[in-house]
Amino acid sequence: MSEEFKAMIKALRTLGHVEEEVPLYRNGKPSKFVGKLQSRLGDDQVSMGLLHYNWKRTIGVDKINQAIRFVKGTDLDGAIIVGSTFSKSAIEQANRINLIEEKKIVLLDNEELFSKFHIE
């Protein structure tokens, strides 16, 4: 496990309970998520799958579309995608998905996540 991944998990724990085991698809096979964040949202329990792209390059629309497909195959409420940078079209696609789908996509860039929660 990379130091960056450990820092990401530490930062996400400030938002809720992080399970580092891979969530399963409904058919019982392991999903593509690296873990799951469970948090309370009002009276509801929310479960979000975690995807971490430790890349130097920009994350595009294809990864956003993959994430929503992964979510739909599970019992999760959405996905949190953490990466270095997101293309403008990827951000727009995540916003479109969040408007029309019941399942949600949250995009967090590494710097924003670590600086917001004072993680080094």
Backbone as CSV, one residue per row, in Angstrom:
resi,resn,N_x,N_y,N_z,CA_x,CA_y,CA_z,C_x,C_y,C_z
1,MET,0.845,-1.165,0.000,0.000,0.000,0.000,0.899,1.240,0.000
2,SER,0.676,2.149,-0.942,1.508,3.343,-1.063,1.231,4.323,0.075
3,GLU,2.178,5.204,0.299,2.017,6.232,1.330,0.863,7.175,0.967
4,GLU,0.737,7.471,-0.326,-0.350,8.333,-0.775,-1.706,7.683,-0.494
5,PHE,-1.810,6.377,-0.720,-3.060,5.665,-0.467,-3.371,5.679,1.033
6,LYS,-2.362,5.461,1.877,-2.568,5.507,3.328,-3.047,6.889,3.761
7,ALA,-2.463,7.944,3.175,-2.876,9.306,3.500,-4.310,9.558,3.064
8,MET,-4.688,9.024,1.892,-6.053,9.174,1.403,-7.038,8.529,2.378
9,ILE,-6.732,7.325,2.822,-7.609,6.621,3.768,-7.731,7.412,5.069
10,LYS,-6.618,7.945,5.549,-6.626,8.741,6.782,-7.523,9.969,6.617
11,ALA,-7.421,10.643,5.481,-8.245,11.825,5.227,-9.723,11.447,5.129
12,LEU,-10.032,10.364,4.439,-11.429,9.949,4.271,-12.048,9.486,5.585
13,ARG,-11.234,9.013,6.507,-11.776,8.593,7.813,-12.383,9.764,8.585
14,THR,-12.006,10.991,8.225,-12.623,12.147,8.867,-14.071,12.326,8.412
15,LEU,-14.433,11.686,7.308,-15.796,11.791,6.771,-16.712,10.662,7.229
16,GLY,-16.122,9.563,7.676,-16.919,8.412,8.087,-16.040,7.196,8.277
17,HIS,-16.676,6.049,8.399,-15.975,4.785,8.605,-15.492,4.248,7.258
18,VAL,-14.190,3.991,7.146,-13.626,3.465,5.907,-13.326,1.984,6.085
19,GLU,-13.893,1.177,5.196,-13.582,-0.251,5.145,-12.619,-0.454,3.988
20,GLU,-11.451,-1.018,4.269,-10.442,-1.186,3.236,-10.611,-2.472,2.436
21,GLU,-11.576,-3.308,2.798,-11.793,-4.507,1.995,-12.673,-4.164,0.794
22,VAL,-12.442,-4.878,-0.285,-13.122,-4.609,-1.549,-14.599,-4.986,-1.447
23,PRO,-15.516,-4.042,-1.767,-16.941,-4.390,-1.796,-17.206,-5.399,-2.911
24,LEU,-18.257,-6.164,-2.752,-18.596,-7.189,-3.744,-19.703,-6.705,-4.670
25,TYR,-19.645,-7.194,-5.922,-20.773,-6.992,-6.827,-21.925,-7.857,-6.332
26,ARG,-23.108,-7.624,-6.822,-24.287,-8.402,-6.403,-24.130,-9.890,-6.701
27,ASN,-23.313,-10.238,-7.717,-23.108,-11.648,-8.065,-22.060,-12.318,-7.165
28,GLY,-21.521,-11.583,-6.189,-20.572,-12.153,-5.235,-19.109,-11.996,-5.610
29,LYS,-18.828,-11.479,-6.805,-17.444,-11.282,-7.233,-16.911,-9.955,-6.697
30,PRO,-15.587,-9.868,-6.485,-14.997,-8.609,-6.001,-15.180,-7.478,-7.022
31,SER,-15.507,-6.300,-6.529,-15.682,-5.138,-7.406,-14.331,-4.496,-7.699
32,LYS,-14.338,-3.449,-8.477,-13.127,-2.711,-8.831,-12.782,-1.645,-7.788
33,PHE,-13.624,-1.481,-6.782,-13.365,-0.478,-5.748,-12.234,-0.936,-4.826
34,VAL,-11.508,0.041,-4.265,-10.404,-0.281,-3.348,-10.857,-0.262,-1.895
35,GLY,-12.089,0.104,-1.668,-12.645,0.149,-0.323,-14.010,0.797,-0.350
36,LYS,-14.536,1.079,0.858,-15.877,1.646,0.970,-15.896,2.636,2.130
37,LEU,-16.548,3.771,1.934,-16.742,4.767,2.975,-18.202,4.737,3.384
38,GLN,-18.451,4.560,4.681,-19.816,4.598,5.202,-19.934,5.810,6.105
39,SER,-20.994,6.566,5.892,-21.186,7.792,6.657,-22.673,8.017,6.878
40,ARG,-22.992,8.819,7.867,-24.379,9.193,8.126,-24.672,10.482,7.394
41,LEU,-25.795,10.538,6.733,-26.267,11.733,6.055,-27.679,11.971,6.563
42,GLY,-27.789,12.800,7.580,-29.075,12.974,8.259,-29.424,11.679,8.973
43,ASP,-30.589,11.128,8.659,-31.021,9.867,9.264,-30.597,8.656,8.442
44,ASP,-29.978,8.893,7.286,-29.622,7.810,6.373,-28.159,7.401,6.499
45,GLN,-27.902,6.133,6.257,-26.550,5.592,6.153,-26.180,5.577,4.672
46,VAL,-25.046,6.166,4.318,-24.608,6.246,2.930,-23.336,5.424,2.766
47,SER,-23.278,4.585,1.738,-22.098,3.771,1.426,-21.573,4.164,0.051
48,MET,-20.327,4.609,0.019,-19.698,5.048,-1.224,-18.476,4.181,-1.506
49,GLY,-18.379,3.665,-2.721,-17.199,2.925,-3.133,-16.037,3.883,-3.387
50,LEU,-14.822,3.446,-3.093,-13.631,4.285,-3.268,-12.822,3.813,-4.470
51,LEU,-12.511,4.746,-5.353,-11.618,4.486,-6.477,-10.458,5.464,-6.366
52,HIS,-9.245,4.960,-6.440,-8.057,5.804,-6.327,-7.195,5.596,-7.553
53,TYR,-6.984,6.675,-8.299,-6.127,6.631,-9.485,-4.854,7.405,-9.174
54,ASN,-3.797,6.689,-8.887,-2.513,7.281,-8.523,-1.714,7.547,-9.801
55,TRP,-2.253,8.430,-10.625,-1.668,8.743,-11.919,-1.191,10.174,-11.926
56,LYS,-0.244,10.459,-12.806,0.181,11.841,-13.053,-0.720,12.475,-14.121
57,ARG,-1.373,11.648,-14.922,-2.193,12.175,-16.014,-3.616,12.506,-15.546
58,THR,-4.323,13.185,-16.409,-5.683,13.628,-16.125,-6.664,12.463,-16.224
59,ILE,-7.623,12.443,-15.319,-8.675,11.429,-15.337,-9.800,11.938,-16.226
60,GLY,-10.245,11.096,-17.160,-11.225,11.518,-18.146,-12.609,10.927,-17.946
61,VAL,-13.466,11.207,-18.903,-14.868,10.787,-18.890,-15.000,9.268,-18.788
62,ASP,-14.102,8.525,-19.424,-14.206,7.065,-19.406,-14.179,6.511,-17.985
63,LYS,-13.355,7.079,-17.111,-13.285,6.602,-15.718,-14.535,6.983,-14.934
64,ILE,-15.149,8.100,-15.277,-16.404,8.504,-14.627,-17.512,7.530,-15.027
65,ASN,-17.576,7.215,-16.320,-18.586,6.273,-16.801,-18.359,4.871,-16.238
66,GLN,-17.101,4.444,-16.130,-16.802,3.145,-15.507,-17.271,3.132,-14.061
67,ALA,-17.009,4.216,-13.336,-17.376,4.282,-11.918,-18.872,4.095,-11.724
68,ILE,-19.689,4.757,-12.540,-21.139,4.620,-12.366,-21.588,3.210,-12.721
69,ARG,-20.947,2.577,-13.704,-21.267,1.170,-14.015,-20.889,0.271,-12.841
70,PHE,-19.723,0.511,-12.241,-19.298,-0.287,-11.084,-20.316,-0.141,-9.952
71,VAL,-20.758,1.093,-9.693,-21.713,1.361,-8.607,-23.027,0.630,-8.854
72,LYS,-23.509,0.674,-10.090,-24.791,0.040,-10.414,-24.751,-1.472,-10.239
73,GLY,-23.569,-2.066,-10.261,-23.436,-3.507,-10.062,-23.352,-3.913,-8.606
74,THR,-23.343,-2.926,-7.718,-23.221,-3.180,-6.282,-24.432,-2.626,-5.544
75,ASP,-24.411,-2.744,-4.222,-25.457,-2.145,-3.389,-25.009,-0.797,-2.830
76,LEU,-23.968,-0.193,-3.419,-23.450,1.087,-2.956,-24.332,2.236,-3.431
77,ASP,-24.221,3.375,-2.729,-24.996,4.566,-3.084,-24.273,5.458,-4.087
78,GLY,-22.991,5.223,-4.288,-22.217,6.034,-5.220,-20.743,5.703,-5.127
79,ALA,-19.935,6.587,-5.724,-18.488,6.386,-5.738,-17.774,7.691,-5.426
80,ILE,-16.660,7.574,-4.728,-15.739,8.681,-4.514,-14.508,8.352,-5.337
81,ILE,-14.180,9.232,-6.274,-13.008,9.032,-7.120,-11.937,10.023,-6.682
82,VAL,-10.775,9.507,-6.295,-9.658,10.341,-5.867,-8.551,10.213,-6.900
83,GLY,-8.045,11.353,-7.370,-6.983,11.356,-8.363,-6.259,12.682,-8.389
84,SER,-5.263,12.774,-9.261,-4.453,13.998,-9.311,-5.208,15.155,-9.969
85,THR,-5.764,14.953,-11.152,-6.544,15.992,-11.828,-7.651,15.338,-12.652
86,PHE,-8.707,16.101,-12.876,-9.842,15.638,-13.665,-10.020,16.578,-14.848
87,SER,-10.318,16.011,-16.013,-10.573,16.858,-17.178,-11.880,17.614,-16.972
88,LYS,-12.015,18.710,-17.694,-13.247,19.509,-17.614,-14.452,18.662,-18.017
89,SER,-14.277,17.846,-19.060,-15.394,17.013,-19.520,-15.740,15.928,-18.494
90,ALA,-14.749,15.434,-17.747,-15.021,14.445,-16.697,-15.830,15.074,-15.567
91,ILE,-15.486,16.291,-15.202,-16.232,17.004,-14.153,-17.669,17.245,-14.616
92,GLU,-17.828,17.662,-15.869,-19.175,17.890,-16.419,-19.974,16.595,-16.457
93,GLN,-19.326,15.474,-16.812,-20.014,14.178,-16.860,-20.468,13.762,-15.457
94,ALA,-19.604,13.949,-14.454,-19.985,13.620,-13.069,-21.178,14.466,-12.640
95,ASN,-21.182,15.741,-13.001,-22.319,16.616,-12.665,-23.603,16.152,-13.345
96,ARG,-23.512,15.739,-14.615,-24.697,15.224,-15.333,-25.233,13.963,-14.653
97,ILE,-24.323,13.053,-14.304,-24.726,11.815,-13.637,-25.428,12.133,-12.323
98,ASN,-24.875,13.070,-11.565,-25.462,13.418,-10.268,-26.845,14.047,-10.398
99,LEU,-27.119,14.675,-11.531,-28.438,15.269,-11.760,-29.480,14.230,-12.137
100,ILE,-29.088,13.208,-12.900,-30.092,12.286,-13.446,-30.118,10.912,-12.787
101,GLU,-29.064,10.525,-12.112,-28.984,9.189,-11.509,-29.280,9.242,-10.014
102,GLU,-29.788,8.144,-9.496,-29.976,8.009,-8.055,-28.622,7.810,-7.368
103,LYS,-27.721,7.102,-8.034,-26.366,6.867,-7.532,-25.516,8.094,-7.850
104,LYS,-24.597,8.461,-6.959,-23.843,9.701,-7.095,-22.347,9.450,-7.257
105,ILE,-21.667,10.430,-7.876,-20.228,10.405,-8.083,-19.634,11.639,-7.406
106,VAL,-18.608,11.440,-6.579,-17.888,12.542,-5.927,-16.452,12.508,-6.422
107,LEU,-15.967,13.654,-6.899,-14.597,13.757,-7.380,-13.766,14.544,-6.365
108,LEU,-12.633,13.980,-5.967,-11.710,14.653,-5.054,-10.310,14.574,-5.621
109,ASP,-9.650,15.732,-5.754,-8.261,15.644,-6.186,-7.376,15.506,-4.943
110,ASN,-6.247,14.833,-5.113,-5.351,14.518,-4.003,-5.001,15.749,-3.175
111,GLU,-4.568,16.811,-3.830,-4.148,18.014,-3.109,-5.285,18.599,-2.287
112,GLU,-6.461,18.685,-2.881,-7.621,19.224,-2.180,-7.954,18.375,-0.957
113,LEU,-7.956,17.067,-1.134,-8.292,16.156,-0.047,-7.300,16.291,1.105
114,PHE,-6.012,16.265,0.782,-4.996,16.292,1.830,-4.903,17.659,2.501
115,SER,-5.038,18.751,1.747,-4.942,20.077,2.345,-6.192,20.389,3.174
116,LYS,-7.347,19.959,2.705,-8.601,20.224,3.429,-8.602,19.574,4.805
117,PHE,-7.993,18.393,4.889,-7.991,17.665,6.155,-6.622,17.687,6.828
118,HIS,-5.737,18.566,6.349,-4.419,18.772,6.944,-3.617,17.487,7.079
119,ILE,-3.604,16.705,6.003,-2.850,15.455,5.963,-1.592,15.687,5.143
120,GLU,-0.476,15.208,5.625,0.781,15.332,4.875,1.242,14.002,4.380
